[in-house]
Amino acid sequence: MKEYGELRTLLGAIDDLHRAAQVLEWDQETYMPGGAVAARIRQVATLRKLAHEQFTDDRVGVLLDRLAGLDLNEWGADLVAVTRRDYDRARRIPPHLIRDLALASGQAREAWRMARSTNDFQRFAPYLERILALTIEKAEALGYAVCRYDALLDEYEPGMRTSVVQSLFASLRRDLVPIVQAIARCDRPDTTFLRQAFDSEVQWAFGMDVLRKLGYDLMRGRQDVSAHPFSTSFSIDDVRITTRLHERSLPSALFSTMHEAGHALYEQGIDAALENTPLAEGASLGLHESQSRLWENLVGRSRSFWEYWYPDLRERFRDQLGVVSLDAFYRAVNCVTPAAIRVEADEVTYNLHIMLRFDLEQAMVDQQVAVQDLPALWNAKMEEYLGVRPGSDTEGVLQDIHWALGAIGYFPTYALGNLMSAQIFACARAALPDLDHSMARGDYTDLLAWLRTGIYRFGRSRSAAALIGEQLSAAPWLAYVRRKYEALYPLQS
């Protein structure tokens, strides 16, 4: 059909602009010289504005109208439906706001880096105020039925509402806090051997071997080093990840690698027929996060995983781990210790970090909290939720890059992804009764094939709710945590 072909051509060119901007952003986080910051900010902003202008052109709307309800090919109806949703949202945002946000986030990103390295929140505050003002302007342009935060949350988790997240988090917090308190009363495992000196190059080589075994295709991807680990996709055939290396924190690099590999496996598993269209992405950021958490925690922190990999790791680090048993190592990498840093948090307390950020974001967007008040509020909530007070703003309000990127409304998807991961993994276990034995052999092919068939290949053509197949609930994740940690700690809540 002529109109469908024209729409695909237009959307392909727009996708190319977005992907080109992502290449520039990836370079900015990895190899770009520091002196290129100003030019790079301008270049990315130009590409984002051009893509927005082309996407919101009247011709795209005309084509969508003509194609609505027609009998199209296998993915055609899904492409039209998803594009219509994106088009209607994008048309509400003026092009100047897209460019202003891109410029502001580029500037804020560099200010955040400097502020974080010098523990100087005031250096970042004016940039965050600008980001927040533009974000509120964007929310107002998008419109909302109940609360302003809904407009932002919907961008990352389509169809989700603030009230639903609040309800889920309230239920989760009610049952999670007693578990954390019960674990706190138990003796903690020895973790000192994880903080010895571990050669970075050996860590890197081990992580690369794990990546290959998981099924990450290095002919269609690569791993690099960055200050804040991330994944990015330039196409289904070019999905890249980064990790960070700490010589005195052995788990950091591996679990960062596995986390980002989960995102990348999802992107590499999207059906090739969806390439260069709006469908060639994850269904939602919550579902995307479910895959990073599934591979990092449900696989990577499982005993089955370490039954296969620990002898290899111990051989590479004989001086540090030669006398450490598998049981001791497994307990150490699953130690529950409330801490200030989100990305280093254990899987039990992690969701509490997200709830803190969710609360602050809502207050910021509702203009109930001033940017200048954030450090003190952050520290107070850390004490309330986790019983920990950050030693500095670098460890507190400045630890995450998301607000500098303008990604306000993003944080809830991390905890939603945790909940989704448990529901999905429970389904995988039911479908693959030999799963634990397979992982103990270092074999993840059946799990990856099951995920590709049931989730990955669909991209955005199916909603997260449709792919999960049941209502999102905190219960499966809580059941998983209780089962696992009752075996590690003598819990008495």
Disulfide bonds with the S-S distance in Angstrom:
none
